[in-house]
Amino acid sequence: MARMTEQTTMRRFFGLGVIALAILYWFFRCLRRSTTRQVRSSPEENVPTTTVTLKPGFCKIPVGYQLTVVTNDTIFEGDDLTAAAAAAAAASAERNSIALKGSSLAILLEMARTCDLYVITQVTSDEVENKVVDALEQAGVFDAGLSPHKVLFCETELGRAAMVRQIEPMLHVESSAVVLESLKPFIPNLVVVKTPYNVSSLSSAPAGRGGGGGGNVAIVDDLSQYFMQASSPT
């Protein structure tokens, strides 16, 4: 009789243990589902938290977001970078000058101050790389906020596109029609600057601050046309 009572007690303890394990399993499973739903339903995590605002006169710069800018024929102009932008076989030629384009410096400084900025330049030699870095430093772009580690170089248009795809910016500034086409499905906002090398390949839509080109692409004559507010008539 005592043996039967002992067996009954063991069965009861075993049954209670199974029930307790089932309750614990159910509890942790529900907790995991709740946490997953909370993470998926928190879009604010993808919104940068910043108190920085644009200075008067600037617009459409994605403050706080990642931004990539190809400098060839957008920020800089000159024999070195024009040859690279056109993918010409000019590596053996003697090229020795680059210069900032118009109001591009003010726009680049504001981008460096307000965005997570990456600067990409297609070059043909180490010498040209050094010229670009020197030009950025002398222009005060590093002091404005651009990290030297985010100044990137490549030798081909394919390299340009690969870098942008890897970074996945909110907005990309480009001067190559080939790169533009490859990035259209992947980058939310694209700005392409007209040059003698791409004008025949770009859409015939008129350029303008509204973004000629349609969809996620804006075709402009220069960066100020997109990133600076038009002056009010007096």
C-alpha positions as a Markdown table, in Angstrom:
| # | Residue | x | y | z |
|---|---|---|---|---|
| 1 | Met | 0.0 | 0.0 | 0.0 |
| 2 | Ala | 2.8 | 2.4 | 0.9 |
| 3 | Arg | 4.5 | 1.5 | -2.4 |
| 4 | Met | 1.4 | 2.4 | -4.4 |
| 5 | Thr | 1.1 | 5.7 | -2.5 |
| 6 | Glu | 4.7 | 6.5 | -3.3 |
| 7 | Gln | 4.2 | 5.8 | -7.0 |
| 8 | Thr | 1.1 | 7.9 | -7.1 |
| 9 | Thr | 3.0 | 10.8 | -5.5 |
| 10 | Met | 5.8 | 10.5 | -8.0 |
| 11 | Arg | 3.3 | 10.6 | -10.8 |
| 12 | Arg | 1.7 | 13.7 | -9.5 |
| 13 | Phe | 5.1 | 15.4 | -9.1 |
| 14 | Phe | 6.0 | 14.4 | -12.7 |
| 15 | Gly | 2.7 | 15.7 | -14.0 |
| 16 | Leu | 3.1 | 19.0 | -12.2 |
| 17 | Gly | 6.6 | 19.3 | -13.6 |
| 18 | Val | 5.4 | 18.7 | -17.2 |
| 19 | Ile | 2.7 | 21.3 | -16.7 |
| 20 | Ala | 5.2 | 23.8 | -15.3 |
| 21 | Leu | 7.5 | 23.3 | -18.2 |
| 22 | Ala | 4.7 | 23.8 | -20.6 |
| 23 | Ile | 3.7 | 27.0 | -18.9 |
| 24 | Leu | 7.3 | 28.3 | -19.0 |
| 25 | Tyr | 7.6 | 27.4 | -22.7 |
| 26 | Trp | 4.3 | 29.2 | -23.5 |
| 27 | Phe | 5.4 | 32.2 | -21.5 |
| 28 | Phe | 8.8 | 32.7 | -23.2 |
| 29 | Arg | 7.2 | 32.0 | -26.6 |
| 30 | Cys | 4.7 | 34.8 | -26.1 |
| 31 | Leu | 7.4 | 37.1 | -24.8 |
| 32 | Arg | 9.5 | 36.5 | -27.9 |
| 33 | Arg | 6.6 | 37.2 | -30.2 |
| 34 | Ser | 5.7 | 40.4 | -28.4 |
| 35 | Thr | 9.3 | 41.6 | -28.6 |
| 36 | Thr | 9.5 | 40.8 | -32.3 |
| 37 | Arg | 6.3 | 42.7 | -33.0 |
| 38 | Gln | 7.6 | 45.6 | -31.1 |
| 39 | Val | 10.8 | 45.8 | -33.1 |
| 40 | Arg | 9.0 | 45.5 | -36.4 |
| 41 | Ser | 6.5 | 48.2 | -35.5 |
| 42 | Ser | 9.0 | 50.8 | -34.5 |
| 43 | Pro | 9.8 | 52.8 | -37.6 |
| 44 | Glu | 11.2 | 55.6 | -35.5 |
| 45 | Glu | 14.4 | 53.5 | -35.0 |
| 46 | Asn | 15.2 | 54.2 | -38.7 |
| 47 | Val | 14.8 | 57.9 | -38.3 |
| 48 | Pro | 17.9 | 59.8 | -37.3 |
| 49 | Thr | 17.7 | 61.7 | -34.1 |
| 50 | Thr | 19.4 | 65.1 | -34.7 |
| 51 | Thr | 18.7 | 68.7 | -33.8 |
| 52 | Val | 20.7 | 70.0 | -36.8 |
| 53 | Thr | 18.8 | 72.1 | -39.2 |
| 54 | Leu | 19.6 | 73.5 | -42.6 |
| 55 | Lys | 21.0 | 77.0 | -42.9 |
| 56 | Pro | 18.7 | 79.5 | -44.8 |
| 57 | Gly | 19.0 | 79.1 | -48.5 |
| 58 | Phe | 19.5 | 75.4 | -48.6 |
| 59 | Cys | 16.8 | 72.7 | -49.3 |
| 60 | Lys | 16.4 | 69.0 | -50.0 |
| 61 | Ile | 19.6 | 68.0 | -48.2 |
| 62 | Pro | 18.6 | 64.8 | -46.2 |
| 63 | Val | 19.6 | 66.0 | -42.7 |
| 64 | Gly | 20.9 | 63.2 | -40.5 |
| 65 | Tyr | 20.8 | 60.6 | -43.2 |
| 66 | Gln | 23.5 | 58.9 | -45.2 |
| 67 | Leu | 24.4 | 60.8 | -48.4 |
| 68 | Thr | 26.8 | 59.9 | -51.1 |
| 69 | Val | 28.3 | 62.3 | -53.6 |
| 70 | Val | 30.4 | 61.5 | -56.6 |
| 71 | Thr | 32.7 | 64.5 | -57.1 |
| 72 | Asn | 33.5 | 64.0 | -60.8 |
| 73 | Asp | 31.9 | 66.9 | -62.7 |
| 74 | Thr | 29.5 | 67.6 | -59.7 |
| 75 | Ile | 31.8 | 69.1 | -57.1 |
| 76 | Phe | 35.1 | 69.2 | -58.9 |
| 77 | Glu | 36.0 | 69.9 | -62.5 |
| 78 | Gly | 39.3 | 69.6 | -64.3 |
| 79 | Asp | 41.3 | 67.5 | -66.7 |
| 80 | Asp | 42.1 | 64.8 | -64.1 |
| 81 | Leu | 38.5 | 64.2 | -63.0 |
| 82 | Thr | 36.8 | 64.9 | -66.3 |
| 83 | Ala | 39.0 | 62.1 | -67.8 |
| 84 | Ala | 38.0 | 59.8 | -65.0 |
| 85 | Ala | 34.3 | 60.7 | -65.2 |
| 86 | Ala | 34.3 | 59.9 | -69.0 |
| 87 | Ala | 36.1 | 56.6 | -68.4 |
| 88 | Ala | 38.7 | 57.7 | -70.9 |
| 89 | Ala | 42.1 | 56.1 | -71.3 |
| 90 | Ala | 43.9 | 59.1 | -70.0 |
| 91 | Ala | 45.8 | 57.5 | -67.2 |
| 92 | Ser | 49.1 | 58.0 | -69.0 |
| 93 | Ala | 48.4 | 61.7 | -69.8 |
| 94 | Glu | 49.8 | 64.5 | -67.7 |
| 95 | Arg | 46.9 | 66.1 | -66.0 |
| 96 | Asn | 47.5 | 68.6 | -63.2 |
| 97 | Ser | 44.5 | 70.6 | -62.2 |
| 98 | Ile | 41.1 | 70.3 | -60.4 |
| 99 | Ala | 38.9 | 73.0 | -59.3 |
| 100 | Leu | 35.6 | 73.5 | -57.4 |
| 101 | Lys | 32.5 | 74.1 | -59.5 |
| 102 | Gly | 30.6 | 77.3 | -58.9 |
| 103 | Ser | 28.5 | 77.2 | -55.7 |
| 104 | Ser | 29.3 | 73.5 | -55.1 |
| 105 | Leu | 31.6 | 74.2 | -52.1 |
| 106 | Ala | 28.9 | 75.9 | -50.1 |
| 107 | Ile | 26.6 | 72.9 | -50.7 |
| 108 | Leu | 29.2 | 70.4 | -49.9 |
| 109 | Leu | 30.0 | 72.2 | -46.6 |
| 110 | Glu | 26.4 | 72.1 | -45.7 |
| 111 | Met | 26.1 | 68.4 | -46.5 |
| 112 | Ala | 29.2 | 67.7 | -44.4 |
| 113 | Arg | 27.7 | 69.6 | -41.5 |
| 114 | Thr | 24.2 | 68.1 | -41.6 |
| 115 | Cys | 24.5 | 64.6 | -43.1 |
| 116 | Asp | 26.5 | 61.3 | -42.8 |
| 117 | Leu | 28.4 | 62.2 | -45.9 |
| 118 | Tyr | 30.4 | 59.9 | -48.1 |
| 119 | Val | 32.5 | 61.5 | -51.0 |
| 120 | Ile | 33.4 | 59.2 | -53.9 |
| 121 | Thr | 35.8 | 60.1 | -56.7 |
| 122 | Gln | 36.7 | 58.1 | -59.8 |
| 123 | Val | 40.4 | 58.6 | -60.4 |
| 124 | Thr | 43.2 | 57.3 | -62.6 |
| 125 | Ser | 46.2 | 57.5 | -60.2 |
| 126 | Asp | 47.3 | 58.0 | -56.6 |
| 127 | Glu | 48.4 | 61.4 | -57.5 |
| 128 | Val | 44.9 | 62.5 | -58.3 |
| 129 | Glu | 43.7 | 60.9 | -55.0 |
| 130 | Asn | 46.1 | 63.2 | -53.2 |
| 131 | Lys | 44.9 | 66.2 | -55.1 |
| 132 | Val | 41.3 | 65.5 | -54.2 |
| 133 | Val | 42.1 | 65.1 | -50.5 |
| 134 | Asp | 44.2 | 68.2 | -50.5 |
| 135 | Ala | 41.4 | 70.2 | -52.2 |
| 136 | Leu | 38.8 | 69.0 | -49.7 |
| 137 | Glu | 41.1 | 69.9 | -46.8 |
| 138 | Gln | 41.9 | 73.3 | -48.1 |
| 139 | Ala | 38.2 | 74.0 | -48.7 |
| 140 | Gly | 37.4 | 73.2 | -45.1 |
| 141 | Val | 35.2 | 70.2 | -45.8 |
| 142 | Phe | 36.8 | 68.1 | -43.1 |
| 143 | Asp | 36.4 | 70.8 | -40.6 |
| 144 | Ala | 32.7 | 71.1 | -41.5 |
| 145 | Gly | 32.2 | 67.4 | -40.5 |
| 146 | Leu | 33.3 | 65.1 | -43.3 |
| 147 | Ser | 35.3 | 62.1 | -41.9 |
| 148 | Pro | 38.5 | 61.4 | -43.8 |
| 149 | His | 37.6 | 57.7 | -43.7 |
| 150 | Lys | 34.5 | 58.5 | -45.8 |
| 151 | Val | 36.5 | 59.9 | -48.7 |
| 152 | Leu | 36.5 | 57.0 | -51.2 |
| 153 | Phe | 38.2 | 56.3 | -54.5 |
| 154 | Cys | 37.6 | 53.9 | -57.4 |
| 155 | Glu | 38.9 | 53.5 | -60.9 |
| 156 | Thr | 35.7 | 52.5 | -62.8 |
| 157 | Glu | 32.1 | 53.4 | -63.0 |
| 158 | Leu | 31.3 | 49.9 | -61.8 |
| 159 | Gly | 33.3 | 50.7 | -58.7 |
| 160 | Arg | 31.2 | 53.8 | -58.1 |
| 161 | Ala | 28.0 | 51.9 | -58.3 |
| 162 | Ala | 29.2 | 49.1 | -56.0 |
| 163 | Met | 30.2 | 51.6 | -53.3 |
| 164 | Val | 26.9 | 53.3 | -53.4 |
| 165 | Arg | 25.0 | 50.0 | -53.3 |
| 166 | Gln | 27.1 | 49.0 | -50.3 |
| 167 | Ile | 26.4 | 52.3 | -48.4 |
| 168 | Glu | 22.7 | 52.4 | -49.3 |
| 169 | Pro | 22.3 | 56.2 | -48.9 |
| 170 | Met | 19.0 | 58.1 | -48.6 |
| 171 | Leu | 20.2 | 60.2 | -51.5 |
| 172 | His | 23.0 | 59.9 | -54.1 |
| 173 | Val | 24.5 | 62.6 | -56.3 |
| 174 | Glu | 25.9 | 61.3 | -59.6 |
| 175 | Ser | 27.3 | 62.4 | -63.0 |
| 176 | Ser | 27.3 | 59.1 | -64.9 |
| 177 | Ala | 24.2 | 58.0 | -66.8 |
| 178 | Val | 25.4 | 54.4 | -66.7 |
| 179 | Val | 25.8 | 54.4 | -62.9 |
| 180 | Leu | 22.4 | 56.2 | -62.6 |
| 181 | Glu | 20.6 | 53.5 | -64.5 |
| 182 | Ser | 22.2 | 50.8 | -62.4 |
| 183 | Leu | 21.2 | 52.5 | -59.1 |
| 184 | Lys | 17.6 | 53.4 | -60.0 |
| 185 | Pro | 16.0 | 50.2 | -58.5 |
| 186 | Phe | 18.0 | 50.5 | -55.2 |
| 187 | Ile | 18.5 | 54.1 | -54.1 |
| 188 | Pro | 15.4 | 56.2 | -53.0 |
| 189 | Asn | 16.6 | 59.5 | -54.3 |
| 190 | Leu | 19.1 | 60.2 | -57.2 |
| 191 | Val | 20.4 | 63.5 | -58.4 |
| 192 | Val | 22.3 | 63.5 | -61.7 |
| 193 | Val | 24.2 | 66.6 | -62.9 |
| 194 | Lys | 24.3 | 67.1 | -66.7 |
| 195 | Thr | 27.8 | 67.0 | -68.3 |
| 196 | Pro | 29.0 | 66.9 | -71.9 |
| 197 | Tyr | 29.5 | 63.1 | -71.4 |
| 198 | Asn | 26.0 | 62.2 | -70.2 |
| 199 | Val | 23.7 | 64.7 | -71.7 |
| 200 | Ser | 22.9 | 62.5 | -74.7 |
| 201 | Ser | 22.1 | 59.5 | -72.5 |
| 202 | Leu | 19.8 | 61.3 | -70.0 |
| 203 | Ser | 16.1 | 61.7 | -70.3 |
| 204 | Ser | 14.9 | 64.5 | -72.5 |
| 205 | Ala | 12.8 | 65.8 | -69.6 |
| 206 | Pro | 13.7 | 69.4 | -68.8 |
| 207 | Ala | 15.9 | 69.9 | -65.8 |
| 208 | Gly | 14.6 | 71.9 | -62.9 |
| 209 | Arg | 14.3 | 72.1 | -59.1 |
| 210 | Gly | 11.3 | 69.9 | -59.3 |
| 211 | Gly | 13.5 | 67.1 | -60.5 |
| 212 | Gly | 13.3 | 66.6 | -64.3 |
| 213 | Gly | 13.7 | 63.0 | -65.1 |
| 214 | Gly | 10.8 | 61.5 | -63.2 |
| 215 | Gly | 10.4 | 58.9 | -60.5 |
| 216 | Asn | 13.3 | 58.9 | -58.0 |
| 217 | Val | 15.6 | 60.8 | -60.4 |
| 218 | Ala | 16.3 | 64.6 | -60.6 |
| 219 | Ile | 18.3 | 65.8 | -63.6 |
| 220 | Val | 19.9 | 69.2 | -63.0 |
| 221 | Asp | 22.4 | 71.5 | -64.6 |
| 222 | Asp | 24.3 | 72.0 | -61.3 |
| 223 | Leu | 23.9 | 71.2 | -57.6 |
| 224 | Ser | 22.6 | 74.6 | -56.7 |
| 225 | Gln | 19.6 | 74.0 | -59.0 |
| 226 | Tyr | 18.5 | 71.2 | -56.6 |
| 227 | Phe | 19.9 | 72.0 | -53.2 |
| 228 | Met | 19.5 | 75.7 | -53.0 |
| 229 | Gln | 16.3 | 77.7 | -52.8 |
| 230 | Ala | 15.5 | 80.0 | -55.6 |
| 231 | Ser | 15.7 | 83.7 | -54.8 |
| 232 | Ser | 12.4 | 85.4 | -54.4 |
| 233 | Pro | 11.8 | 88.1 | -56.9 |
| 234 | Thr | 12.0 | 91.7 | -55.6 |
